[in-house]
Amino acid sequence: MGKLEGKIALITGGNSGIGFATAKQFVNEGAYVFITGRRDPEAASAVQEIGRHVTGVQGDVSNLGDRDRL
């Protein structure tokens, strides 16, 4: 059982860089992770690479409508 088993995380900018590395680590430790990214193709690619317990959501945290939708 991982440290984050049964937890849910939201990682903005989770499709690249530190956010992506964090999302992968959280999944490896048992969490279900939602990642956001401004461009859908990059978010979808990150979801595919992580492979399990992850959902990608297209959105820009500087956009109030995107934040409300999330």
PyMOL CGO cylinders between C-alpha atoms (Angstrom):
from pymol import cmd
from pymol.cgo import CYLINDER

trace = [
    CYLINDER, 0.00, 0.00, 0.00, 1.39, 3.39, -1.03, 0.3, 1, 1, 1, 1, 1, 1,
    CYLINDER, 1.39, 3.39, -1.03, 1.53, 6.53, 1.07, 0.3, 1, 1, 1, 1, 1, 1,
    CYLINDER, 1.53, 6.53, 1.07, -1.22, 8.13, -1.03, 0.3, 1, 1, 1, 1, 1, 1,
    CYLINDER, -1.22, 8.13, -1.03, -3.51, 5.09, -1.41, 0.3, 1, 1, 1, 1, 1, 1,
    CYLINDER, -3.51, 5.09, -1.41, -7.13, 6.21, -1.62, 0.3, 1, 1, 1, 1, 1, 1,
    CYLINDER, -7.13, 6.21, -1.62, -6.24, 9.89, -2.10, 0.3, 1, 1, 1, 1, 1, 1,
    CYLINDER, -6.24, 9.89, -2.10, -7.22, 12.13, -5.02, 0.3, 1, 1, 1, 1, 1, 1,
    CYLINDER, -7.22, 12.13, -5.02, -4.92, 14.89, -6.29, 0.3, 1, 1, 1, 1, 1, 1,
    CYLINDER, -4.92, 14.89, -6.29, -5.32, 17.75, -8.73, 0.3, 1, 1, 1, 1, 1, 1,
    CYLINDER, -5.32, 17.75, -8.73, -2.10, 18.91, -10.36, 0.3, 1, 1, 1, 1, 1, 1,
    CYLINDER, -2.10, 18.91, -10.36, -2.24, 22.02, -12.52, 0.3, 1, 1, 1, 1, 1, 1,
    CYLINDER, -2.24, 22.02, -12.52, 0.30, 22.00, -15.31, 0.3, 1, 1, 1, 1, 1, 1,
    CYLINDER, 0.30, 22.00, -15.31, 0.58, 18.24, -14.89, 0.3, 1, 1, 1, 1, 1, 1,
    CYLINDER, 0.58, 18.24, -14.89, 1.27, 17.61, -18.56, 0.3, 1, 1, 1, 1, 1, 1,
    CYLINDER, 1.27, 17.61, -18.56, 4.96, 18.62, -18.41, 0.3, 1, 1, 1, 1, 1, 1,
    CYLINDER, 4.96, 18.62, -18.41, 7.90, 19.48, -16.21, 0.3, 1, 1, 1, 1, 1, 1,
    CYLINDER, 7.90, 19.48, -16.21, 7.65, 19.34, -12.44, 0.3, 1, 1, 1, 1, 1, 1,
    CYLINDER, 7.65, 19.34, -12.44, 3.86, 18.90, -12.58, 0.3, 1, 1, 1, 1, 1, 1,
    CYLINDER, 3.86, 18.90, -12.58, 4.20, 15.82, -14.78, 0.3, 1, 1, 1, 1, 1, 1,
    CYLINDER, 4.20, 15.82, -14.78, 6.91, 14.32, -12.55, 0.3, 1, 1, 1, 1, 1, 1,
    CYLINDER, 6.91, 14.32, -12.55, 4.74, 14.97, -9.50, 0.3, 1, 1, 1, 1, 1, 1,
    CYLINDER, 4.74, 14.97, -9.50, 1.70, 13.34, -11.14, 0.3, 1, 1, 1, 1, 1, 1,
    CYLINDER, 1.70, 13.34, -11.14, 3.73, 10.23, -11.98, 0.3, 1, 1, 1, 1, 1, 1,
    CYLINDER, 3.73, 10.23, -11.98, 5.07, 10.00, -8.42, 0.3, 1, 1, 1, 1, 1, 1,
    CYLINDER, 5.07, 10.00, -8.42, 1.62, 10.47, -6.87, 0.3, 1, 1, 1, 1, 1, 1,
    CYLINDER, 1.62, 10.47, -6.87, 0.20, 7.68, -9.05, 0.3, 1, 1, 1, 1, 1, 1,
    CYLINDER, 0.20, 7.68, -9.05, 3.14, 5.44, -8.11, 0.3, 1, 1, 1, 1, 1, 1,
    CYLINDER, 3.14, 5.44, -8.11, 2.32, 6.10, -4.46, 0.3, 1, 1, 1, 1, 1, 1,
    CYLINDER, 2.32, 6.10, -4.46, -1.33, 5.11, -4.92, 0.3, 1, 1, 1, 1, 1, 1,
    CYLINDER, -1.33, 5.11, -4.92, -3.23, 8.34, -5.62, 0.3, 1, 1, 1, 1, 1, 1,
    CYLINDER, -3.23, 8.34, -5.62, -5.74, 8.95, -8.39, 0.3, 1, 1, 1, 1, 1, 1,
    CYLINDER, -5.74, 8.95, -8.39, -4.58, 12.11, -10.17, 0.3, 1, 1, 1, 1, 1, 1,
    CYLINDER, -4.58, 12.11, -10.17, -6.31, 14.74, -12.28, 0.3, 1, 1, 1, 1, 1, 1,
    CYLINDER, -6.31, 14.74, -12.28, -3.88, 16.78, -14.37, 0.3, 1, 1, 1, 1, 1, 1,
    CYLINDER, -3.88, 16.78, -14.37, -4.58, 19.99, -16.24, 0.3, 1, 1, 1, 1, 1, 1,
    CYLINDER, -4.58, 19.99, -16.24, -2.89, 21.46, -19.25, 0.3, 1, 1, 1, 1, 1, 1,
    CYLINDER, -2.89, 21.46, -19.25, -3.68, 24.33, -21.60, 0.3, 1, 1, 1, 1, 1, 1,
    CYLINDER, -3.68, 24.33, -21.60, -3.43, 22.19, -24.73, 0.3, 1, 1, 1, 1, 1, 1,
    CYLINDER, -3.43, 22.19, -24.73, -5.41, 18.97, -25.02, 0.3, 1, 1, 1, 1, 1, 1,
    CYLINDER, -5.41, 18.97, -25.02, -2.87, 17.00, -27.11, 0.3, 1, 1, 1, 1, 1, 1,
    CYLINDER, -2.87, 17.00, -27.11, -0.14, 17.46, -24.51, 0.3, 1, 1, 1, 1, 1, 1,
    CYLINDER, -0.14, 17.46, -24.51, -2.48, 16.55, -21.66, 0.3, 1, 1, 1, 1, 1, 1,
    CYLINDER, -2.48, 16.55, -21.66, -3.62, 13.43, -23.54, 0.3, 1, 1, 1, 1, 1, 1,
    CYLINDER, -3.62, 13.43, -23.54, -0.01, 12.44, -24.16, 0.3, 1, 1, 1, 1, 1, 1,
    CYLINDER, -0.01, 12.44, -24.16, 0.82, 12.82, -20.46, 0.3, 1, 1, 1, 1, 1, 1,
    CYLINDER, 0.82, 12.82, -20.46, -2.20, 10.69, -19.51, 0.3, 1, 1, 1, 1, 1, 1,
    CYLINDER, -2.20, 10.69, -19.51, -1.10, 8.00, -21.95, 0.3, 1, 1, 1, 1, 1, 1,
    CYLINDER, -1.10, 8.00, -21.95, 2.45, 8.02, -20.59, 0.3, 1, 1, 1, 1, 1, 1,
    CYLINDER, 2.45, 8.02, -20.59, 1.33, 7.81, -16.95, 0.3, 1, 1, 1, 1, 1, 1,
    CYLINDER, 1.33, 7.81, -16.95, -1.03, 5.06, -18.01, 0.3, 1, 1, 1, 1, 1, 1,
    CYLINDER, -1.03, 5.06, -18.01, -3.27, 4.43, -15.00, 0.3, 1, 1, 1, 1, 1, 1,
    CYLINDER, -3.27, 4.43, -15.00, -5.18, 6.25, -12.28, 0.3, 1, 1, 1, 1, 1, 1,
    CYLINDER, -5.18, 6.25, -12.28, -5.05, 9.56, -14.14, 0.3, 1, 1, 1, 1, 1, 1,
    CYLINDER, -5.05, 9.56, -14.14, -7.49, 11.83, -15.94, 0.3, 1, 1, 1, 1, 1, 1,
    CYLINDER, -7.49, 11.83, -15.94, -6.44, 14.77, -18.09, 0.3, 1, 1, 1, 1, 1, 1,
    CYLINDER, -6.44, 14.77, -18.09, -8.51, 17.95, -18.20, 0.3, 1, 1, 1, 1, 1, 1,
    CYLINDER, -8.51, 17.95, -18.20, -7.85, 20.68, -20.75, 0.3, 1, 1, 1, 1, 1, 1,
    CYLINDER, -7.85, 20.68, -20.75, -7.85, 24.03, -19.02, 0.3, 1, 1, 1, 1, 1, 1,
    CYLINDER, -7.85, 24.03, -19.02, -5.95, 27.19, -18.20, 0.3, 1, 1, 1, 1, 1, 1,
    CYLINDER, -5.95, 27.19, -18.20, -5.90, 28.16, -14.52, 0.3, 1, 1, 1, 1, 1, 1,
    CYLINDER, -5.90, 28.16, -14.52, -5.80, 31.84, -15.48, 0.3, 1, 1, 1, 1, 1, 1,
    CYLINDER, -5.80, 31.84, -15.48, -9.23, 31.43, -17.16, 0.3, 1, 1, 1, 1, 1, 1,
    CYLINDER, -9.23, 31.43, -17.16, -12.10, 31.71, -14.66, 0.3, 1, 1, 1, 1, 1, 1,
    CYLINDER, -12.10, 31.71, -14.66, -14.42, 29.62, -16.85, 0.3, 1, 1, 1, 1, 1, 1,
    CYLINDER, -14.42, 29.62, -16.85, -11.89, 26.79, -17.04, 0.3, 1, 1, 1, 1, 1, 1,
    CYLINDER, -11.89, 26.79, -17.04, -11.45, 26.85, -13.27, 0.3, 1, 1, 1, 1, 1, 1,
    CYLINDER, -11.45, 26.85, -13.27, -15.21, 26.74, -12.71, 0.3, 1, 1, 1, 1, 1, 1,
    CYLINDER, -15.21, 26.74, -12.71, -15.51, 23.79, -15.11, 0.3, 1, 1, 1, 1, 1, 1,
    CYLINDER, -15.51, 23.79, -15.11, -12.75, 21.96, -13.29, 0.3, 1, 1, 1, 1, 1, 1,
]
cmd.load_cgo(trace, "trace")
